């Protein structure tokens, strides 16, 4: 019914080892989080009574449900966009459109083929969530509501990623536009919920976060208004997905092949047709330009290496930045953004959330651009040609790094300007503003080098993108989850040490598998296990709100060392994963 595109993927996916590895790692990660919470809480006080058990089950449910939504929605959106973009880069999408396949079979078949992984992971996590009602505090109706909201959101994210991938020409454009569109939808829903006089059910329907927490609440099965709001959100998400898919089906053959293709004038078939008095017609209307000593850097800066539509990415990010800046300005004018005096136990200033949000979005976009800088060369069959030229590894690596930082200059400088504005408004001290700027620049350089490293070590563009963005996700969200568990279930440190080491060492092993699975080294091994611990220490010092030098100094040292551990092998050995390594890479998509 869905066509040969989906049928082929449905037949191939069960034969891949990584399919079962992804499912197993996902369920194991959720189980480890559940066990960690149990060990921490049991160390403080035993779950001797039914009320303690119910309280623990309810708290872990409210922790795992939004984490599952965030992970699977991100995987669906980025996976769908990168999968379609990879088809475009390899010119295989044009072959599909030349066949008798309808637009429905191409677009919808590609969507459901991409959703096989996140939806199967969602189903694999269902038995673990059904264990929580046995502890008490959670009903099966709550689990069903959370999974319905999560499934609808994953489907919407995959639909947007697939259609945007069909629309945009470059991989980075597809990923960036998908991320920004999803964030815009969430932001508009929150703005509408805050500004417009909507009913309680409508408030839940316009925001996935509100719908998820409402479904996870016991009121979802007790209150008809809450249940109606959750059901309305599911219908709205599925309806929006259908609208997006209809647009994609109708326009897929209009968008492809790209209208940016330049056509040369037809060559004369005989010598009689040649008029010596008329200059030959060609699309080339300008004189050749002088190339710098580093042609890689020249191409990144002086040409539209990532497509002309990257201007749309900059405009969209600028609009998102203006919305966040307006929220920060409102908080400053009302006085709620001022940093409270106090130490442990005091809540962070409200201005921290929007500033951290724009920072994380900037890091994700810079990382995606860096990955595409290398995978685009490989998928465009240009990397093999570059390797046989006299270009040195230094010229290639630094050309790509500096080029990425230049192209993404708005995404780097705008958050820095926001920090400067906070310092000018006396929300931050000048010293802390300098620390924040130094830390932000270090993190941007790290994610850029991480993207280049992943692009060089993964032959498949989709695998490189998911590995690089997964690393950024773990360092931004995974450590925060670990911190949340430790802070929420307070107890003696010696009782929390064992589960803490399990999470940190497990994260370090996963980080080493991502960074050094192809070219392991002692430096990458040390950095992989050191970086989660350093990040945890920096977050702890930030929450304590003591000397902020203790926050930025370990970040600069840890992330600087990891950046050097990835950069030095690239400059010395320059071992690039090529097409002959595809069998070892295990991704044939």
C-alpha positions as CSV (number, residue, x, y, z in Angstrom):
1,X,0.0,0.0,0.0
2,X,2.8,2.4,0.8
3,X,4.9,1.5,-2.2
4,X,8.3,-0.1,-2.9
5,X,10.3,2.5,-1.1
6,X,8.7,1.5,2.2
7,X,8.6,-2.2,1.3
8,X,12.4,-2.3,0.6
9,X,13.2,-0.6,3.9
10,X,10.8,-2.9,5.8
11,X,12.6,-5.9,4.4
12,X,16.2,-4.6,4.9
13,X,15.8,-3.1,8.4
14,X,15.3,-6.5,10.2
15,X,18.6,-7.7,8.6
16,X,20.7,-4.9,10.1
17,X,22.5,-5.5,13.4
18,X,22.2,-1.8,14.3
19,X,18.4,-2.1,14.3
20,X,18.5,-4.3,17.3
21,X,21.4,-2.5,18.8
22,X,19.5,0.8,18.8
23,X,16.4,-0.7,20.4
24,X,18.5,-2.5,23.0
25,X,20.5,0.6,23.9
26,X,17.4,2.7,24.1
27,X,15.6,0.4,26.5
28,X,18.7,-0.2,28.5
29,X,19.2,3.5,28.9
30,X,15.7,3.9,30.2
31,X,16.2,1.0,32.5
32,X,19.4,2.4,33.8
33,X,17.7,5.7,34.5
34,X,15.0,3.9,36.4
35,X,17.5,1.8,38.4
36,X,19.6,4.9,39.1
37,X,16.6,6.7,40.5
38,X,15.7,3.7,42.6
39,X,19.2,3.3,44.0
40,X,19.5,7.0,44.9
41,X,16.1,7.1,46.6
42,X,16.6,3.7,48.3
43,X,19.9,5.0,49.6
44,X,18.2,8.0,51.3
45,X,15.1,6.1,52.5
46,X,13.8,2.6,51.8
47,X,10.7,2.1,49.7
48,X,9.0,0.3,52.6
49,X,5.5,1.8,52.3
50,X,3.1,1.9,49.4
51,X,3.1,5.7,49.4
52,X,6.9,5.8,49.0
53,X,6.6,3.3,46.1
54,X,3.8,5.3,44.4
55,X,5.7,8.6,44.8
56,X,8.8,7.1,43.2
57,X,6.8,5.5,40.3
58,X,5.0,8.8,39.6
59,X,8.3,10.9,39.7
60,X,10.1,8.5,37.4
61,X,7.2,8.5,35.0
62,X,7.2,12.3,34.8
63,X,11.0,12.1,34.1
64,X,11.0,9.4,31.5
65,X,8.0,10.5,29.5
66,X,9.3,14.0,28.4
67,X,12.8,12.4,27.8
68,X,11.3,9.8,25.5
69,X,9.3,12.5,23.6
70,X,12.4,14.6,23.1
71,X,14.7,11.7,22.0
72,X,12.3,10.1,19.6
73,X,11.0,13.4,18.1
74,X,14.5,14.6,17.5
75,X,15.5,11.2,16.0
76,X,12.4,11.2,13.7
77,X,12.9,14.8,12.5
78,X,16.7,14.8,11.9
79,X,16.6,11.2,10.6
80,X,13.9,12.0,8.1
81,X,15.5,15.2,6.9
82,X,19.0,13.7,6.5
83,X,17.7,10.6,4.8
84,X,15.9,12.5,2.1
85,X,18.8,14.9,1.8
86,X,21.2,12.0,1.3
87,X,19.1,10.7,-1.5
88,X,19.3,14.1,-3.1
89,X,23.1,14.3,-2.7
90,X,23.6,10.9,-4.3
91,X,21.2,11.7,-7.1
92,X,19.0,8.7,-6.3
93,X,15.9,10.7,-5.6
94,X,15.9,11.8,-9.3
95,X,15.9,8.2,-10.3
96,X,12.9,7.5,-8.1
97,X,11.0,10.4,-9.7
98,X,11.8,9.1,-13.2
99,X,10.0,5.8,-12.4
100,X,6.2,5.1,-12.3
101,X,6.2,5.7,-8.6
102,X,3.5,8.3,-7.6
103,X,4.3,11.2,-5.3
104,X,2.4,9.5,-2.5
105,X,4.6,6.4,-2.8
106,X,7.8,8.5,-2.7
107,X,6.9,10.9,0.1
108,X,4.7,8.8,2.3
109,X,6.8,5.6,1.7
110,X,10.0,7.5,2.6
111,X,8.3,8.9,5.8
112,X,7.1,5.5,7.0
113,X,10.5,4.0,6.1
114,X,12.2,6.6,8.3
115,X,9.8,6.1,11.1
116,X,10.5,2.4,11.4
117,X,13.3,3.1,13.8
118,X,11.7,5.6,16.2
119,X,8.3,3.9,16.3
120,X,9.9,0.5,17.0
121,X,11.9,2.1,19.8
122,X,8.7,3.6,21.2
123,X,7.0,0.2,21.2
124,X,10.1,-1.4,22.8
125,X,9.9,1.1,25.6
126,X,6.2,0.3,26.3
127,X,6.8,-2.8,28.5
128,X,9.2,-0.8,30.7
129,X,6.6,2.0,31.2
130,X,4.0,-0.6,32.0
131,X,6.1,-1.7,34.9
132,X,5.6,1.7,36.6
133,X,1.9,1.1,37.3
134,X,3.0,-1.9,39.4
135,X,4.8,0.5,41.7
136,X,1.8,2.7,42.1
137,X,1.2,6.3,41.4
138,X,0.7,5.7,37.7
139,X,-2.3,4.2,35.9
140,X,-2.3,2.3,32.6
141,X,-4.5,5.1,31.2
142,X,-1.7,7.6,31.9
143,X,0.8,5.4,30.0
144,X,-1.6,5.0,27.1
145,X,-2.1,8.8,26.9
146,X,1.6,9.6,27.1
147,X,2.4,7.1,24.3
148,X,-0.5,8.4,22.1
149,X,0.9,12.0,22.5
150,X,4.4,10.8,21.9
151,X,3.4,8.8,18.8
152,X,1.5,11.8,17.3
153,X,4.4,14.1,17.9
154,X,6.9,11.7,16.4
155,X,4.7,11.3,13.3
156,X,4.5,15.1,13.0
157,X,8.2,15.6,13.4
158,X,8.9,12.9,10.8
159,X,6.4,14.4,8.3
160,X,8.0,17.8,8.6
161,X,11.5,16.4,8.2
162,X,10.5,14.4,5.2
163,X,8.7,17.2,3.3
164,X,11.4,19.8,4.2
165,X,14.0,17.4,2.9
166,X,12.1,17.1,-0.4
167,X,11.9,20.9,-0.5
168,X,15.4,22.0,0.3
169,X,18.4,21.1,-1.8
170,X,21.3,20.9,0.8
171,X,21.5,18.6,3.8
172,X,22.2,21.4,6.2
173,X,19.2,23.4,4.9
174,X,17.0,20.4,5.5
175,X,18.1,19.8,9.0
176,X,18.2,23.4,10.1
177,X,14.8,24.2,8.6
178,X,13.3,21.2,10.2
179,X,14.6,22.1,13.6
180,X,13.6,25.7,13.3
181,X,10.1,24.8,12.1
182,X,9.5,22.5,15.0
183,X,10.8,25.0,17.4
184,X,8.6,27.7,15.8
185,X,5.5,25.4,16.2
186,X,6.3,24.9,19.8
187,X,7.0,28.5,20.4
188,X,3.8,29.7,18.7
189,X,1.8,27.3,20.8
190,X,3.4,28.6,24.0
191,X,2.8,32.2,22.9
192,X,-0.8,31.5,22.0
193,X,-1.3,29.7,25.4
194,X,0.2,32.7,27.2
195,X,-1.5,35.6,25.3
196,X,-4.8,34.4,23.9
197,X,-7.8,33.7,26.2
198,X,-8.1,30.1,25.4
199,X,-10.1,27.4,27.2
200,X,-8.2,24.8,29.3
201,X,-8.7,22.1,26.7
202,X,-7.5,24.3,23.9
203,X,-4.4,25.3,25.9
204,X,-3.4,21.6,26.0
205,X,-4.0,21.2,22.3
206,X,-1.6,23.9,21.1
207,X,1.5,22.7,22.9
208,X,3.1,19.3,22.9
209,X,4.7,19.8,26.2
210,X,1.5,20.8,27.9
211,X,-0.3,17.9,26.3
212,X,2.3,15.4,27.4
213,X,2.4,16.6,31.1
214,X,-1.4,16.6,31.1
215,X,-1.5,13.1,29.8
216,X,1.1,12.1,32.4
217,X,-1.1,13.6,35.2
218,X,-3.7,11.5,37.0
219,X,-6.2,14.2,36.0
220,X,-6.1,12.8,32.4
221,X,-8.2,9.8,33.5
222,X,-10.3,11.8,36.1
223,X,-11.0,15.1,34.3
224,X,-13.0,15.2,31.1
225,X,-11.5,18.6,30.2
226,X,-7.9,17.2,30.5
227,X,-8.7,14.1,28.5
228,X,-10.5,16.3,25.8
229,X,-7.4,18.5,25.6
230,X,-5.1,15.6,25.1
231,X,-7.3,14.0,22.5
232,X,-7.6,17.4,20.7
233,X,-3.8,17.7,20.6
234,X,-3.5,14.2,19.0
235,X,-6.1,15.1,16.4
236,X,-4.5,18.4,15.7
237,X,-1.0,16.9,15.4
238,X,-2.2,14.2,13.0
239,X,-4.2,16.7,11.0
240,X,-1.2,19.0,10.6
241,X,0.9,16.0,9.6
242,X,-1.6,15.1,6.9
243,X,-1.6,18.7,5.6
244,X,2.2,18.7,5.4
245,X,2.2,15.4,3.6
246,X,-0.4,16.6,1.1
247,X,1.8,19.6,0.3
248,X,4.8,17.3,-0.1
249,X,3.0,14.8,-2.4
250,X,1.7,17.6,-4.6
251,X,5.0,19.5,-4.9
252,X,7.7,16.8,-4.9
253,X,8.1,16.7,-8.7
254,X,8.0,20.6,-8.8
255,X,10.8,20.9,-6.2
256,X,12.9,18.2,-7.8
257,X,15.1,18.6,-9.8
258,X,16.1,21.8,-8.2
259,X,15.4,25.0,-10.1
260,X,18.9,26.1,-9.2
261,X,20.3,23.9,-11.9
262,X,21.9,26.1,-14.6
263,X,21.5,24.9,-18.2
264,X,24.1,25.7,-20.9
265,X,23.1,26.6,-24.4
266,X,22.9,23.6,-26.8
267,X,26.0,22.8,-28.7
268,X,25.9,23.0,-32.5
269,X,25.6,19.7,-34.2
270,X,27.5,20.6,-37.4
271,X,30.2,23.1,-38.3
272,X,27.8,24.9,-40.6
273,X,25.7,26.0,-37.6
274,X,28.6,27.8,-36.0
275,X,28.6,31.5,-36.5
276,X,32.1,32.8,-36.0
277,X,30.8,36.4,-35.6
278,X,28.6,35.5,-32.6
279,X,30.1,34.9,-29.2
280,X,29.1,31.4,-27.9
281,X,26.2,31.5,-25.4
282,X,27.0,30.2,-22.0
283,X,25.7,30.6,-18.5
284,X,29.1,32.0,-17.4
285,X,28.8,35.8,-17.4
286,X,31.6,36.8,-15.2
287,X,35.4,36.7,-15.3
288,X,37.2,34.0,-13.3
289,X,37.8,35.0,-9.7
290,X,41.1,34.7,-7.9
291,X,41.3,31.8,-5.6
292,X,43.1,32.1,-2.2
293,X,46.0,29.9,-1.2
294,X,43.6,27.7,0.7
295,X,40.9,26.9,-1.9
296,X,38.8,25.0,0.7
297,X,38.5,28.1,2.8
298,X,37.9,30.3,-0.3
299,X,35.0,28.1,-1.4
300,X,33.4,28.1,2.0
301,X,33.5,31.9,2.4
302,X,33.3,33.3,-1.2
303,X,30.8,30.9,-2.7
304,X,27.3,29.6,-1.9
305,X,28.8,26.2,-0.8
306,X,25.7,25.4,1.2
307,X,23.1,26.8,-1.3
308,X,21.6,30.3,-1.6
309,X,18.6,29.3,0.6
310,X,20.9,29.3,3.6
311,X,19.7,33.0,3.9
312,X,16.3,31.6,5.0
313,X,18.1,29.7,7.8
314,X,19.7,32.9,9.0
315,X,16.4,34.8,8.8
316,X,14.5,32.1,10.7
317,X,17.2,32.0,13.4
318,X,17.1,35.7,13.6
319,X,13.4,35.7,14.1
320,X,13.7,33.1,16.8
321,X,16.4,35.2,18.4
322,X,14.2,38.2,18.4
323,X,11.4,36.3,20.1
324,X,13.7,35.0,22.8
325,X,15.2,38.5,23.2
326,X,11.7,40.0,23.6
327,X,11.0,37.4,26.3
328,X,14.3,38.3,28.1
329,X,13.5,42.0,27.8
330,X,10.0,41.5,29.3
331,X,11.6,39.5,32.2
332,X,14.1,42.3,32.8
333,X,11.5,45.0,32.8
334,X,9.3,43.1,35.2
335,X,12.2,42.3,37.5
336,X,11.9,38.5,37.5
337,X,15.1,38.1,35.5
338,X,17.3,39.4,38.4
339,X,19.6,36.8,39.8
340,X,18.4,35.8,43.3
341,X,20.8,36.0,46.2
342,X,21.5,32.7,47.7
343,X,23.3,29.5,47.3
344,X,22.2,25.9,47.4
345,X,18.5,25.3,47.1
346,X,17.6,28.5,45.4
347,X,16.0,28.3,41.9
348,X,17.9,29.6,38.9
349,X,16.9,32.9,37.5
350,X,14.1,32.7,35.0
351,X,16.3,34.4,32.3
352,X,18.5,31.3,32.3
353,X,15.9,29.2,30.4
354,X,15.6,31.4,27.2
355,X,19.4,32.1,27.1
356,X,20.2,28.4,27.5
357,X,17.6,27.5,24.8
358,X,19.1,29.9,22.2
359,X,22.5,28.6,23.1
360,X,21.6,24.9,22.6
361,X,19.8,25.7,19.3
362,X,22.9,27.5,18.1
363,X,25.2,24.6,19.0
364,X,22.9,22.1,17.2
365,X,22.9,24.2,14.0
366,X,26.6,24.7,14.0
367,X,27.2,21.0,14.5
368,X,24.8,20.1,11.7
369,X,26.6,22.6,9.4
370,X,30.0,21.1,10.2
371,X,28.9,17.5,9.6
372,X,27.4,18.6,6.2
373,X,30.6,20.4,5.3
374,X,32.3,17.0,5.0
375,X,29.5,14.6,4.1
376,X,28.4,17.0,1.3
377,X,31.8,16.6,-0.3
378,X,31.6,12.8,-0.1
379,X,28.0,12.5,-1.3
380,X,28.8,14.9,-4.1
381,X,31.7,12.7,-5.2
382,X,34.1,15.5,-4.6
383,X,36.0,14.2,-1.6
384,X,37.9,11.5,-3.6
385,X,39.1,14.2,-6.0
386,X,40.2,16.5,-3.2
387,X,42.3,13.6,-1.7
388,X,44.3,13.2,-4.9
389,X,45.2,16.9,-5.1
390,X,48.1,18.6,-3.4
391,X,45.9,19.9,-0.6
392,X,47.4,19.3,2.8
393,X,45.3,17.9,5.7
394,X,45.9,21.3,7.5
395,X,44.3,23.2,4.6
396,X,41.3,20.9,4.5
397,X,40.6,20.7,8.2
398,X,41.1,24.3,9.0
399,X,39.5,25.4,5.8
400,X,36.3,23.5,6.8
401,X,36.4,24.6,10.4
402,X,36.9,28.3,9.7
403,X,34.5,28.2,6.8
404,X,31.8,26.7,9.0
405,X,32.4,29.3,11.7
406,X,32.1,32.0,9.1
407,X,28.9,30.7,7.5
408,X,27.4,30.3,11.0
409,X,28.6,33.6,12.3
410,X,25.0,34.9,13.0
411,X,24.3,31.8,15.0
412,X,27.4,32.3,17.1
413,X,27.4,36.1,17.5
414,X,23.7,36.7,18.3
415,X,23.8,34.6,21.6
416,X,27.0,36.5,22.5
417,X,25.2,39.8,21.9
418,X,22.4,38.6,24.2
419,X,24.9,37.9,26.9
420,X,26.4,41.4,26.4
421,X,22.9,42.8,26.7
422,X,22.3,41.0,30.0
423,X,25.6,42.4,31.3
424,X,24.6,46.0,30.2
425,X,21.2,45.5,32.0
426,X,23.0,44.5,35.2
427,X,21.5,41.1,35.2
428,X,25.0,39.6,34.9
429,X,28.3,41.0,36.1
430,X,30.9,41.9,33.6
431,X,33.1,39.1,34.9
432,X,30.4,36.5,34.5
433,X,29.6,37.8,31.1
434,X,33.2,37.3,30.0
435,X,33.1,33.8,31.4
436,X,29.9,33.0,29.5
437,X,31.3,34.4,26.2
438,X,34.5,32.4,26.6
439,X,32.6,29.3,27.4
440,X,30.2,29.8,24.5
441,X,32.9,30.3,22.0
442,X,34.7,27.2,23.2
443,X,31.6,25.1,22.9
444,X,30.9,26.4,19.4
445,X,34.5,25.5,18.3
446,X,34.1,22.1,19.9
447,X,30.8,21.2,18.1
448,X,32.3,22.4,14.8
449,X,35.3,20.1,15.2
450,X,33.0,17.3,16.4
451,X,31.0,17.6,13.2
452,X,34.1,17.5,11.0
453,X,35.4,14.5,13.0
454,X,32.2,12.6,12.5
455,X,32.0,13.5,8.9
456,X,35.5,12.2,8.3
457,X,34.9,8.9,10.2
458,X,31.5,7.9,8.9
459,X,31.0,7.0,5.3
460,X,27.2,7.4,5.4
461,X,26.0,11.0,5.8
462,X,23.0,10.0,7.9
463,X,25.1,8.0,10.3
464,X,27.6,10.9,10.7
465,X,24.8,13.3,11.4
466,X,23.1,11.2,13.9
467,X,26.3,10.3,15.7
468,X,27.4,13.9,15.9
469,X,24.1,15.4,17.0
470,X,23.6,12.4,19.4
471,X,26.9,13.4,21.1
472,X,25.7,17.0,21.5
473,X,22.4,15.8,22.8
474,X,24.0,13.6,25.4
475,X,26.3,16.4,26.6
476,X,23.5,18.9,26.8
477,X,20.6,16.8,28.0
478,X,22.0,13.5,29.3
479,X,24.2,15.2,31.9
480,X,21.2,17.4,32.9
481,X,19.1,14.3,33.5
482,X,21.7,12.8,35.7
483,X,21.9,16.1,37.6
484,X,18.1,16.2,38.0
485,X,18.1,12.7,39.6
486,X,20.9,13.6,42.0
487,X,19.3,16.8,43.1
488,X,15.7,15.5,43.4
489,X,16.6,12.4,45.4
490,X,18.8,13.9,48.0
491,X,20.8,11.8,50.3
492,X,24.3,11.1,51.5
493,X,27.0,11.3,48.8
494,X,28.3,7.8,49.5
495,X,24.8,6.4,48.8
496,X,24.7,8.3,45.5
497,X,28.2,7.4,44.4
498,X,27.4,4.0,42.9
499,X,24.5,5.1,40.6
500,X,26.4,8.3,39.8
501,X,29.4,6.3,38.5
502,X,27.1,4.0,36.5
503,X,25.6,6.9,34.6
504,X,28.9,8.7,34.1
505,X,30.9,5.6,33.1
506,X,28.0,4.5,30.9
507,X,27.9,7.9,29.2
508,X,31.7,7.8,28.7
509,X,31.6,4.4,27.1
510,X,28.8,5.7,24.7
511,X,30.9,8.8,24.0
512,X,34.0,6.7,23.2
513,X,31.9,4.5,20.9
514,X,30.8,7.6,19.0
515,X,34.1,9.4,18.8
516,X,36.6,6.6,18.6
517,X,34.9,3.6,17.2
518,X,36.8,3.7,13.9
519,X,40.1,5.3,14.9
520,X,40.5,4.9,18.7
521,X,43.3,6.6,20.6
522,X,44.3,7.0,24.2
523,X,43.6,10.7,24.0
524,X,40.0,10.2,22.8
525,X,39.6,7.4,25.4
526,X,40.6,9.8,28.2
527,X,38.5,12.6,26.8
528,X,35.4,10.4,26.5
529,X,35.4,9.4,30.1
530,X,36.6,12.8,31.3
531,X,34.2,15.0,29.5
532,X,30.9,13.8,31.2
533,X,32.5,14.2,34.6
534,X,33.8,17.7,33.8
535,X,30.4,18.7,32.4
536,X,28.7,17.3,35.6
537,X,31.2,19.3,37.8
538,X,30.6,22.5,35.8
539,X,26.8,22.1,36.1
540,X,27.1,21.5,39.9
541,X,29.2,24.6,40.4
542,X,26.7,26.6,38.4
543,X,23.9,25.4,40.5
544,X,25.8,26.2,43.7
545,X,26.3,29.7,42.2
546,X,29.7,30.3,43.9
547,X,32.7,31.4,41.8
548,X,31.8,31.1,38.2
549,X,35.4,30.8,37.2
550,X,35.1,27.2,38.5
551,X,32.4,26.7,35.8
552,X,34.2,28.1,32.8
553,X,37.7,26.9,33.5
554,X,36.9,23.1,33.6
555,X,34.8,23.6,30.5
556,X,37.5,25.3,28.5
557,X,40.1,22.7,29.6
558,X,37.9,19.6,29.1
559,X,36.4,20.6,25.8
560,X,39.6,22.1,24.6
561,X,41.4,18.8,25.3
562,X,38.7,16.9,23.5
563,X,38.9,19.2,20.5
564,X,42.6,18.7,20.3
565,X,42.2,14.9,20.6
566,X,40.0,15.0,17.5
567,X,42.0,17.5,15.6
568,X,45.5,16.2,15.9
569,X,44.8,12.8,14.3
570,X,42.9,14.6,11.5
571,X,45.9,16.8,10.8
572,X,48.6,14.1,11.1
573,X,47.0,10.9,9.7
574,X,44.0,12.3,7.8
575,X,42.4,8.9,7.6
576,X,39.1,9.5,5.8
577,X,36.4,6.9,5.7
578,X,35.7,6.3,2.0
579,X,33.2,4.3,0.0
580,X,35.2,1.1,0.3
581,X,34.5,1.2,4.1
582,X,30.8,1.1,3.6
583,X,30.5,-2.5,4.4
584,X,32.3,-1.9,7.7
585,X,30.2,1.1,8.5
586,X,27.0,-1.0,8.2
587,X,24.8,1.7,6.7
588,X,23.7,1.3,3.1
589,X,20.9,3.8,3.2
